[in-house]
Amino acid sequence: MQYDVIVIGSGPGGYVAAIRCAQLGMKTAIIEKYSTFGGTCLNVGCIPSKALLDSSEHFHNAAHSFTTHGINLKDLKVDMKQMIARKDDVVAQNTAGITYLFKKNKIDTYEGVGSFVDKNTIKVQKSDGKAETLTTKNVIIATGSKPTALPFLPVDKKRIITSTEALTLKEVPKKMIVIGGGVIGLELGSVYARLGTQVSIVEFMPSIIGTMDAGLGKELQRVLKKSLGMEFFMGHKVTGATTKGKVVTVTAENAKGEAVQWDADYCIVAVGRTAYTEGLGLENIGITVEERGRKIPVNEHLETSVKGVYAIGDVIKGAMLAHKAEDEGIYVAETLAGQKPHINNNLIPGVVYTWPEVASVGYTEEQLKEKGIAYKAGSFPFKASGRAKASMDTDGFVKVLADKNTDEILGVHMIGPRAADMIAEAVVAMEFRASAEDIARICHAHPTFTEALKEAALAATDNRAIHI
């Protein structure tokens, strides 16, 4: 078959790229090595983790706050089998949706491992040993990433596990060690802490969610410790882990160089993700991946060093986020169609789906100081929000950073209820280069959580916040 575009990988970046290419009139095919579409995000990442986060949040609220609302329950317990079954059903619905979209857009699909014979020829190696060859004008590599492995801490997928196995546990552990205080570790740690597990986070860096605004990590750690009883061991270097029966022993060195250890039922290794480029046959077309992280180098148009071969998502530089991959997929499709799309990488929001949620876009205070940019900051705590008081979600705050001279919004950082949804307003404003004054003068419905953003913008504009 001769195609205009072949996409390798059907995760958020790949399937969105394929759909947009088809919409623009290109004959399109997609290659996926697994039997279901959607990649890590839909199968063992974003979607199933959010399903478990929602289920566990319902249980935690029923156990700890329903009585305050005047709701009394008896004999509350976790049905782990049903919780996992619901999660699996959510995944099945989403992956089936992708299959429908491919058929709707007349995209040909191939199951197998795609690799380059040359830049216009792709071999599809099937699981039954058979193979077929496809030809194409252009290729989009969207093969995503896999959990980063620690060479001194082998994962057995039974007691020492990754995020993938953490989504299918058949029991609520009594104790769990999570190595890594980033997004994945904190989200999965939250799931089990809500269900009653004693969760300990072991992090090498001095703060959790270290790439986000420092104030967010500090507040999130405080709240998770207070509300879920999670323990945090910062500045600890993990040295190994061993399993004996049903007990995992994790060893580490603390900031003083002293040896420490913990025993638990499970240990989740959540130290990040690595670009998945194995088996692509990149060497056959002269592409060399970067030594660190195995990223594929691309230019400003997301094209590799080989003309007609593009790469998007987790396999290239930048944040490993599903929505970044989606935008990049659309960007490449529209570029191939001769359009002039754009992506502002500084305005790709980051979200942590704990509770409270954490969301951020633009520059942090630390980055502005490093760049020498004069700025002003305004913040508003949710404890002063009427809506937050009504829902008993008073932890957290919204911070707005604006240029000291022009008042243009340079960054928005929030931790609180529905921050994952609220950050979109900040992204829209910043895409239009709005000022803090602009947000301050927009009428926000009352009572809503988004009033906190308006108040923070008022605080950044001559300290004019009304409710603090």
C-alpha positions as CSV (number, residue, x, y, z in Angstrom):
1,M,0.0,0.0,0.0
2,Q,1.1,3.5,-0.8
3,Y,0.3,6.2,1.8
4,D,0.7,9.9,2.2
5,V,1.4,9.4,5.9
6,I,2.1,6.5,8.2
7,V,1.9,7.0,12.0
8,I,3.8,4.6,14.2
9,G,2.1,4.5,17.6
10,S,-1.5,5.1,18.5
11,G,-1.2,7.0,21.8
12,P,-2.7,10.5,22.1
13,G,-0.1,12.0,19.8
14,G,-0.3,9.3,17.2
15,Y,-4.0,8.8,16.9
16,V,-4.7,12.6,16.9
17,A,-2.1,13.0,14.2
18,A,-3.6,10.3,12.1
19,I,-7.1,11.7,12.4
20,R,-6.0,15.3,11.5
21,C,-4.0,14.0,8.5
22,A,-7.1,12.1,7.3
23,Q,-9.3,15.2,7.9
24,L,-6.9,17.1,5.6
25,G,-7.3,14.6,2.8
26,M,-4.2,12.5,3.2
27,K,-4.3,8.7,2.8
28,T,-3.3,7.6,6.3
29,A,-2.3,4.5,8.1
30,I,-1.4,3.8,11.7
31,I,0.7,1.0,13.2
32,E,0.2,-0.2,16.7
33,K,2.1,-3.1,18.3
34,Y,-0.6,-3.8,20.9
35,S,-4.1,-5.2,20.3
36,T,-5.8,-2.0,21.6
37,F,-5.3,1.6,20.5
38,G,-4.6,4.5,22.8
39,G,-1.0,3.8,23.9
40,T,0.1,4.2,27.5
41,C,-2.3,7.1,28.2
42,L,-5.6,5.2,27.5
43,N,-4.5,1.7,28.5
44,V,-2.1,2.0,31.5
45,G,-1.6,5.7,32.2
46,C,-3.8,8.9,32.2
47,I,-7.2,7.3,31.9
48,P,-7.0,4.3,34.2
49,S,-5.2,6.2,36.9
50,K,-7.9,8.9,36.9
51,A,-10.5,6.2,37.1
52,L,-8.9,4.9,40.3
53,L,-8.3,8.4,41.6
54,D,-12.0,9.1,41.3
55,S,-13.0,5.8,42.9
56,S,-10.6,6.2,45.8
57,E,-11.7,9.8,46.3
58,H,-15.3,8.7,46.7
59,F,-14.3,6.1,49.3
60,H,-12.1,8.6,51.2
61,N,-14.9,11.2,51.3
62,A,-17.4,8.6,52.4
63,A,-15.1,7.5,55.2
64,H,-13.9,10.9,56.4
65,S,-16.3,13.7,55.4
66,F,-19.8,12.4,54.7
67,T,-20.8,12.6,58.4
68,T,-20.0,16.3,58.4
69,H,-22.4,16.7,55.4
70,G,-25.1,14.8,57.4
71,I,-24.6,11.5,55.5
72,N,-24.2,8.4,57.7
73,L,-23.0,5.1,56.3
74,K,-22.5,1.7,58.0
75,D,-19.9,-1.0,57.3
76,L,-18.1,0.9,54.6
77,K,-15.5,-1.2,52.8
78,V,-13.5,-1.3,49.6
79,D,-14.4,-3.8,46.9
80,M,-11.1,-3.9,45.1
81,K,-12.3,-6.3,42.5
82,Q,-15.2,-4.0,41.4
83,M,-13.0,-0.9,41.6
84,I,-10.5,-2.5,39.1
85,A,-13.4,-3.8,37.0
86,R,-14.8,-0.3,36.7
87,K,-11.4,1.1,35.7
88,D,-11.1,-1.6,33.1
89,D,-14.5,-0.7,31.7
90,V,-13.5,3.0,31.4
91,V,-10.4,1.9,29.5
92,A,-12.4,-0.4,27.2
93,Q,-14.8,2.4,26.4
94,N,-12.0,4.9,25.5
95,T,-10.0,2.4,23.4
96,A,-13.2,1.4,21.5
97,G,-13.8,5.1,20.8
98,I,-10.4,5.3,19.1
99,T,-11.3,2.3,16.9
100,Y,-14.5,4.0,15.9
101,L,-12.7,7.3,15.1
102,F,-10.2,5.4,12.8
103,K,-13.1,3.8,10.9
104,K,-15.0,7.1,10.7
105,N,-11.9,8.8,9.2
106,K,-11.0,5.9,6.9
107,I,-7.6,5.3,8.5
108,D,-6.0,1.9,7.8
109,T,-4.8,0.2,10.9
110,Y,-2.0,-2.4,11.3
111,E,-1.2,-4.4,14.3
112,G,2.5,-5.1,14.8
113,V,5.9,-3.5,15.3
114,G,6.7,-0.9,12.8
115,S,10.3,-0.3,11.7
116,F,12.1,1.6,9.0
117,V,13.5,-0.3,6.0
118,D,14.2,3.1,4.5
119,K,12.7,6.5,5.0
120,N,9.7,5.6,2.7
121,T,9.3,1.9,3.5
122,I,8.0,0.6,6.8
123,K,7.9,-3.1,7.8
124,V,5.1,-4.3,10.1
125,Q,6.3,-7.3,12.1
126,K,3.3,-9.2,13.4
127,S,3.1,-11.3,16.5
128,D,2.5,-14.5,14.5
129,G,5.9,-14.0,12.8
130,K,4.5,-12.7,9.5
131,A,5.4,-9.3,8.2
132,E,4.2,-6.9,5.5
133,T,5.7,-3.8,3.9
134,L,4.1,-0.4,3.4
135,T,5.3,2.6,1.5
136,T,4.7,6.2,2.3
137,K,5.7,9.8,1.5
138,N,5.9,10.8,5.2
139,V,6.2,9.1,8.6
140,I,5.3,10.4,12.0
141,I,7.0,8.6,14.9
142,A,4.7,8.6,18.0
143,T,5.9,5.6,20.0
144,G,5.7,7.3,23.4
145,S,7.7,6.2,26.5
146,K,8.1,3.5,29.1
147,P,8.8,3.7,32.9
148,T,12.4,4.5,33.6
149,A,14.2,1.6,35.1
150,L,16.8,1.8,37.9
151,P,19.7,-0.5,37.1
152,F,20.3,-1.3,40.8
153,L,16.6,-2.0,41.5
154,P,15.2,-4.6,39.2
155,V,11.4,-4.6,38.8
156,D,9.9,-8.1,39.3
157,K,6.3,-6.9,38.5
158,K,5.1,-8.7,41.6
159,R,6.2,-6.8,44.7
160,I,8.6,-4.3,43.1
161,I,6.4,-2.7,40.5
162,T,5.9,0.1,38.1
163,S,2.8,2.3,37.5
164,T,1.5,-0.3,35.1
165,E,1.2,-3.0,37.8
166,A,0.0,-0.5,40.4
167,L,-3.2,-0.2,38.3
168,T,-4.1,-3.9,38.8
169,L,-3.5,-4.7,42.4
170,K,-6.0,-7.2,43.8
171,E,-5.7,-6.0,47.4
172,V,-5.3,-2.9,49.4
173,P,-1.8,-3.0,50.8
174,K,-1.0,-2.2,54.4
175,K,2.2,-0.5,53.5
176,M,3.6,0.9,50.3
177,I,6.9,2.6,49.4
178,V,6.8,4.9,46.4
179,I,10.2,5.8,44.9
180,G,9.7,9.2,43.3
181,G,7.8,12.3,44.3
182,G,6.7,13.3,40.9
183,V,3.3,13.3,39.3
184,I,3.0,9.5,38.8
185,G,4.2,8.6,42.2
186,L,2.0,11.1,44.0
187,E,-1.1,10.2,42.1
188,L,-0.8,6.5,42.6
189,G,0.3,7.0,46.2
190,S,-2.8,9.0,46.7
191,V,-5.0,6.2,45.3
192,Y,-3.8,3.7,47.9
193,A,-3.5,6.2,50.8
194,R,-7.2,7.0,50.4
195,L,-8.0,3.4,50.6
196,G,-6.1,3.0,53.9
197,T,-2.6,2.1,52.8
198,Q,0.3,3.7,54.8
199,V,2.2,5.3,51.9
200,S,5.8,6.6,52.1
201,I,7.3,8.7,49.4
202,V,11.0,8.5,49.0
203,E,12.4,11.3,46.9
204,F,16.0,12.2,45.9
205,M,15.3,15.9,45.4
206,P,14.6,18.3,48.3
207,S,10.9,18.8,47.2
208,I,8.1,17.0,45.5
209,I,6.9,17.9,42.0
210,G,10.3,19.7,41.6
211,T,9.7,21.1,38.1
212,M,6.7,23.1,39.3
213,D,6.5,26.3,41.3
214,A,8.2,25.6,44.7
215,G,5.2,26.9,46.6
216,L,3.0,24.2,45.0
217,G,5.2,21.3,46.1
218,K,5.4,22.7,49.7
219,E,1.7,23.1,50.0
220,L,0.9,19.7,48.4
221,Q,3.3,17.9,50.7
222,R,1.7,19.6,53.7
223,V,-1.9,18.7,52.6
224,L,-1.1,15.0,51.7
225,K,0.6,14.5,55.1
226,K,-2.4,16.1,56.9
227,S,-5.3,14.6,55.0
228,L,-3.9,11.2,54.0
229,G,-1.1,10.5,56.5
230,M,1.4,10.1,53.7
231,E,5.1,10.1,54.9
232,F,7.8,12.0,53.0
233,F,11.5,11.2,53.0
234,M,13.1,14.0,51.0
235,G,16.8,14.1,50.0
236,H,17.0,10.3,50.1
237,K,19.1,8.3,47.6
238,V,17.6,4.8,47.1
239,T,20.3,2.2,46.9
240,G,18.3,-1.0,46.4
241,A,15.4,-3.2,47.2
242,T,15.0,-6.9,48.0
243,T,11.9,-9.1,48.3
244,K,11.4,-11.9,50.8
245,G,8.0,-13.6,50.6
246,K,5.4,-10.8,50.7
247,V,7.7,-8.2,52.1
248,V,9.8,-5.6,50.1
249,T,12.7,-4.0,51.9
250,V,13.9,-0.7,50.4
251,T,17.3,0.7,51.3
252,A,18.5,4.3,50.9
253,E,20.9,6.9,52.2
254,N,19.6,10.1,53.8
255,A,21.0,13.6,53.3
256,K,23.6,12.9,56.0
257,G,24.8,9.8,54.2
258,E,23.3,7.5,56.8
259,A,21.8,4.1,55.8
260,V,18.0,3.8,56.2
261,Q,15.5,1.2,55.2
262,W,11.7,0.5,55.1
263,D,9.6,-2.6,54.8
264,A,6.4,-2.7,52.8
265,D,4.0,-4.9,50.9
266,Y,4.8,-3.2,47.6
267,C,7.3,-0.8,46.2
268,I,6.3,1.4,43.2
269,V,9.2,2.6,41.1
270,A,8.1,6.0,39.7
271,V,11.2,7.9,38.8
272,G,10.1,9.1,35.4
273,R,9.7,7.8,31.9
274,T,12.1,7.1,29.0
275,A,11.4,7.6,25.3
276,Y,10.5,4.3,23.6
277,T,12.6,4.1,20.4
278,E,13.7,0.4,20.5
279,G,12.9,-1.6,17.4
280,L,12.2,1.3,15.1
281,G,15.2,0.7,12.9
282,L,16.2,4.4,13.2
283,E,19.8,3.3,12.3
284,N,18.5,2.2,8.9
285,I,17.7,5.8,8.0
286,G,20.6,7.5,9.8
287,I,18.8,8.9,12.9
288,T,20.7,8.8,16.2
289,V,18.9,9.3,19.4
290,E,20.2,11.4,22.3
291,E,22.2,9.4,24.8
292,R,20.2,10.7,27.8
293,G,16.6,9.9,27.6
294,R,16.9,8.4,24.1
295,K,15.1,11.4,22.7
296,I,14.9,11.9,18.9
297,P,16.3,15.3,17.8
298,V,13.9,17.4,15.7
299,N,13.8,20.9,14.2
300,E,11.3,23.7,14.9
301,H,8.8,21.9,12.5
302,L,9.2,18.6,14.5
303,E,11.0,17.1,11.5
304,T,14.0,14.8,12.2
305,S,17.3,15.0,10.3
306,V,15.6,12.8,7.6
307,K,13.3,14.7,5.3
308,G,9.7,13.5,5.6
309,V,10.2,11.8,8.9
310,Y,8.7,13.5,11.9
311,A,8.6,12.8,15.6
312,I,6.1,13.9,18.3
313,G,5.2,13.4,22.0
314,D,7.4,11.6,24.5
315,V,10.1,10.6,22.0
316,I,11.2,14.3,21.5
317,K,12.2,17.1,23.8
318,G,9.9,18.7,26.3
319,A,7.4,17.7,28.8
320,M,6.0,14.1,28.6
321,L,2.3,15.1,28.5
322,A,-0.5,13.6,26.5
323,H,-1.9,17.0,25.5
324,K,1.5,18.2,24.3
325,A,1.7,15.1,22.1
326,E,-1.8,15.8,20.7
327,D,-1.0,19.4,19.8
328,E,2.2,18.3,18.2
329,G,0.4,15.6,16.2
330,I,-2.0,18.3,14.8
331,Y,1.0,20.6,14.2
332,V,2.7,18.1,12.0
333,A,-0.5,17.2,10.1
334,E,-1.2,20.8,9.3
335,T,2.4,21.5,8.4
336,L,2.3,18.6,5.9
337,A,-0.9,20.2,4.5
338,G,0.9,23.5,3.9
339,Q,-0.7,25.3,6.8
340,K,1.2,27.5,9.3
341,P,0.3,26.1,12.8
342,H,2.0,27.1,16.0
343,I,2.7,25.7,19.4
344,N,3.9,27.8,22.4
345,N,5.7,25.3,24.5
346,N,5.7,27.7,27.4
347,L,1.9,27.6,27.5
348,I,1.5,23.9,27.8
349,P,-0.2,23.4,31.2
350,G,1.0,20.8,33.7
351,V,-1.4,19.1,36.1
352,V,-1.2,16.8,39.1
353,Y,-4.4,14.9,39.7
354,T,-4.1,14.5,43.5
355,W,-6.6,16.2,45.8
356,P,-6.2,19.1,46.0
357,E,-5.3,19.2,42.3
358,V,-2.2,21.1,41.2
359,A,-1.9,23.0,37.9
360,S,0.6,25.4,36.4
361,V,1.3,27.2,33.2
362,G,4.0,29.7,32.1
363,Y,7.1,30.7,34.1
364,T,7.6,30.0,37.8
365,E,9.0,32.6,40.2
366,E,12.3,30.7,40.2
367,Q,12.6,30.9,36.4
368,L,11.7,34.6,36.4
369,K,14.4,35.3,38.9
370,E,16.9,33.3,37.0
371,K,16.1,35.2,33.8
372,G,16.2,38.5,35.6
373,I,12.7,39.5,34.6
374,A,11.1,42.0,36.9
375,Y,7.7,40.7,38.0
376,K,4.9,41.1,40.6
377,A,3.0,38.4,42.3
378,G,-0.5,38.1,43.7
379,S,-2.0,35.1,45.5
380,F,-5.4,34.2,47.0
381,P,-6.0,31.3,49.4
382,F,-9.0,29.0,48.9
383,K,-9.7,29.3,52.7
384,A,-11.1,32.7,51.8
385,S,-13.3,31.3,49.0
386,G,-17.0,31.0,49.7
387,R,-17.4,28.1,47.2
388,A,-14.4,26.3,48.7
389,K,-15.9,26.7,52.2
390,A,-19.2,25.2,51.0
391,S,-17.5,22.1,49.6
392,M,-14.9,21.8,52.5
393,D,-12.0,22.2,50.0
394,T,-10.2,25.1,51.6
395,D,-6.5,23.9,51.2
396,G,-4.4,25.6,48.6
397,F,-4.1,28.9,46.7
398,V,-3.9,30.5,43.3
399,K,-0.8,32.6,42.3
400,V,-0.6,35.0,39.4
401,L,2.8,36.3,38.2
402,A,2.8,39.4,36.0
403,D,5.4,41.5,34.3
404,K,6.2,44.4,36.6
405,N,6.2,47.0,33.8
406,T,3.6,45.8,31.3
407,D,1.3,43.7,33.6
408,E,1.3,40.8,31.1
409,I,0.6,37.5,32.8
410,L,3.8,35.5,32.8
411,G,2.7,32.5,34.9
412,V,-0.2,31.1,36.9
413,H,0.2,28.4,39.5
414,M,-2.6,26.9,41.6
415,I,-3.2,24.1,44.0
416,G,-6.8,23.6,45.1
417,P,-10.2,22.1,44.1
418,R,-10.6,21.7,40.3
419,A,-7.3,23.3,39.5
420,A,-7.0,20.9,36.5
421,D,-10.0,22.6,34.9
422,M,-9.4,26.1,36.1
423,I,-5.9,26.3,34.6
424,A,-7.5,26.5,31.1
425,E,-8.7,30.1,31.7
426,A,-5.1,31.1,32.5
427,V,-3.9,29.4,29.3
428,V,-6.5,31.2,27.2
429,A,-5.6,34.5,28.7
430,M,-1.9,34.0,28.2
431,E,-2.3,32.9,24.6
432,F,-3.9,36.2,24.0
433,R,-1.2,37.9,26.1
434,A,-3.7,39.2,28.6
435,S,-2.7,41.3,31.6
436,A,-3.5,40.6,35.2
437,E,-5.8,43.6,35.0
438,D,-7.7,41.9,32.2
439,I,-8.4,38.8,34.4
440,A,-9.3,41.1,37.3
441,R,-11.9,42.9,35.3
442,I,-13.6,39.8,33.8
443,C,-16.8,39.0,35.7
444,H,-16.6,35.5,37.3
445,A,-19.7,33.7,38.4
446,H,-20.3,33.6,42.2
447,P,-19.8,31.3,44.0
448,T,-17.2,29.4,41.9
449,F,-13.7,28.2,42.5
450,T,-12.5,30.4,39.5
451,E,-13.1,33.5,41.6
452,A,-9.8,32.6,43.3
453,L,-8.1,33.3,40.0
454,K,-9.7,36.7,39.7
455,E,-8.8,37.6,43.3
456,A,-5.2,36.5,42.7
457,A,-5.1,38.7,39.6
458,L,-6.5,41.6,41.6
459,A,-3.8,40.9,44.2
460,A,-1.1,41.1,41.5
461,T,-2.6,44.4,40.2
462,D,-1.8,46.9,42.9
463,N,-2.7,44.5,45.7
464,R,-6.5,45.0,45.1
465,A,-7.8,41.6,46.2
466,I,-11.3,42.1,47.8
467,H,-11.7,39.1,50.0
468,I,-8.4,39.0,51.9
